[in-house]
Amino acid sequence: MNICLRPVEAQDLEKIRTHRNEPLTQRWLERQTTIDAASQRRWFEAGGAQSFRIVCRGAEDIGLARLTLSDGAQLCTVGLDLFSAFRGQGLATPVFQHIVAQGRQLAPALDLWVFLDNHYAVRTYLKSGFVHDHSTPVKFFTREIDGQLGVHAYVRMVYQAAA
Ligand SMILES: CC(C)(COP(=O)(O)OP(=O)(O)OC[C@H]1O[C@@H](n2cnc3c(N)ncnc32)[C@H](O)[C@@H]1OP(=O)(O)O)[C@@H](O)C(=O)NCCC(=O)NCCS
């Protein structure tokens, strides 16, 4: 499928901001604040984009990957976003598996956080070797989803390599 990851550059900021501020992206973010160009620029200049990569398919930019190292590079927190034009086409699993392969080169352990009712994301993560980490307390956030205000569980998953 010719998936690759490349660093985020200044010319990507508008595209990332547009993606980040879309209601369907914001719905599943831990922090739902809307980002403006000036604060995004400060974030970029402070090195905030170093944990992110643009996901490419050939010459096309199709999404955003997170690869955040912590615990002295013992842990890599991964994340997957597809830009809206590329959702619903079965790309989530092959793209995420590519992100996982990159993450495994960076750290011995991988984790992620996901809303339990982000079904397509959870399905993708389970298929890619992640399991629920029942030892980490679940977080709860209020979200308005399809006009309904409710409390939604946000859970940690960890990568478990096949035996
Ligand atoms: C989560 C996300 C990456 C999933 O990508 P996607 O393109 O929507 O999903 P895909 O088309 O690859 O499908 C993923 C799975 O959900 C299933 N699915 C997708 N759309 C579906 C639908 N309308 N009905 C039922 N199942 C569906 C697919 O069949 C697939 O499962 P399978 O591989 O077993 O067939 C994407 O929706 C996204 O970027 N969302 C916004 C950001 C986000 O939520 N990121 C995750 C944060 S933890």
The ligand as a Tripos MOL2 file, in Angstrom:
@<TRIPOS>MOLECULE
LIG
   48    50     1     0     0
SMALL
NO_CHARGES

@<TRIPOS>ATOM
      1 C1        -10.6170    6.0320   13.9060 C.3       1 LIG1
      2 C2        -10.2560    6.0920   12.4250 C.3       1 LIG1
      3 C3         -8.7460    6.1130   12.2600 C.3       1 LIG1
      4 C4        -10.8150    4.8250   11.7540 C.3       1 LIG1
      5 O1        -10.5600    4.9210   10.3680 O.3       1 LIG1
      6 P1        -11.7200    4.6160    9.3170 P.3       1 LIG1
      7 O2        -11.2030    4.8940    7.9700 O.co2     1 LIG1
      8 O3        -12.9240    5.3730    9.7580 O.co2     1 LIG1
      9 O4        -11.9640    3.0770    9.5270 O.3       1 LIG1
     10 P2        -11.8330    1.8990    8.4760 P.3       1 LIG1
     11 O5        -12.6690    2.1730    7.2720 O.co2     1 LIG1
     12 O6        -10.4140    1.5650    8.2050 O.co2     1 LIG1
     13 O7        -12.5100    0.7700    9.3120 O.3       1 LIG1
     14 C5        -12.0390    0.3560   10.5900 C.3       1 LIG1
     15 C6        -12.9250   -0.7900   11.0220 C.3       1 LIG1
     16 O8        -14.2500   -0.2950   11.3450 O.3       1 LIG1
     17 C7        -15.2060   -0.8710   10.4550 C.3       1 LIG1
     18 N1        -16.1160    0.1630    9.9560 N.ar      1 LIG1
     19 C8        -15.7640    1.3190    9.3580 C.ar      1 LIG1
     20 N2        -16.8610    2.0290    9.0470 N.ar      1 LIG1
     21 C9        -17.9060    1.2910    9.4560 C.ar      1 LIG1
     22 C10       -19.2920    1.5050    9.4620 C.ar      1 LIG1
     23 N3        -19.8640    2.6120    8.9580 N.pl3     1 LIG1
     24 N4        -20.0830    0.5390    9.9880 N.ar      1 LIG1
     25 C11       -19.5220   -0.5580   10.5180 C.ar      1 LIG1
     26 N5        -18.2120   -0.8150   10.5650 N.ar      1 LIG1
     27 C12       -17.4190    0.1020   10.0560 C.ar      1 LIG1
     28 C13       -14.4460   -1.4020    9.2770 C.3       1 LIG1
     29 O9        -15.1350   -2.5040    8.6900 O.3       1 LIG1
     30 C14       -13.1270   -1.7830    9.8880 C.3       1 LIG1
     31 O10       -13.1750   -3.0360   10.5010 O.3       1 LIG1
     32 P3        -12.5540   -4.2910    9.7130 P.3       1 LIG1
     33 O11       -11.1230   -3.8960    9.4150 O.co2     1 LIG1
     34 O12       -12.6900   -5.3950   10.6860 O.co2     1 LIG1
     35 O13       -13.3550   -4.4360    8.4760 O.co2     1 LIG1
     36 C15       -10.8530    7.3540   11.7170 C.3       1 LIG1
     37 O14       -12.2500    7.2660   11.7560 O.3       1 LIG1
     38 C16       -10.4030    8.6570   12.3220 C.2       1 LIG1
     39 O15        -9.3290    9.1450   12.0220 O.2       1 LIG1
     40 N6        -11.2770    9.2420   13.1760 N.am      1 LIG1
     41 C17       -10.9910   10.5460   13.8100 C.3       1 LIG1
     42 C18        -9.8320   10.4960   14.7650 C.3       1 LIG1
     43 C19        -9.9490    9.3700   15.7670 C.2       1 LIG1
     44 O16       -10.9900    9.0760   16.3180 O.2       1 LIG1
     45 N7         -8.7850    8.7370   16.0130 N.am      1 LIG1
     46 C20        -8.6800    7.6980   17.0050 C.3       1 LIG1
     47 C21        -8.3820    8.3070   18.3250 C.3       1 LIG1
     48 S1         -8.0310    7.0740   19.5400 S.3       1 LIG1
@<TRIPOS>BOND
     1     1     2 1
     2     2     3 1
     3     2     4 1
     4     2    36 1
     5     4     5 1
     6     5     6 1
     7     6     7 2
     8     6     8 1
     9     6     9 1
    10     9    10 1
    11    10    11 2
    12    10    12 1
    13    10    13 1
    14    13    14 1
    15    14    15 1
    16    15    16 1
    17    15    30 1
    18    16    17 1
    19    17    18 1
    20    17    28 1
    21    18    19 ar
    22    18    27 ar
    23    19    20 ar
    24    20    21 ar
    25    21    22 ar
    26    21    27 ar
    27    22    23 1
    28    22    24 ar
    29    24    25 ar
    30    25    26 ar
    31    26    27 ar
    32    28    29 1
    33    28    30 1
    34    30    31 1
    35    31    32 1
    36    32    33 2
    37    32    34 1
    38    32    35 1
    39    36    37 1
    40    36    38 1
    41    38    39 2
    42    38    40 1
    43    40    41 1
    44    41    42 1
    45    42    43 1
    46    43    44 2
    47    43    45 1
    48    45    46 1
    49    46    47 1
    50    47    48 1
@<TRIPOS>SUBSTRUCTURE
     1 LIG1         1 GROUP 0 **** ****
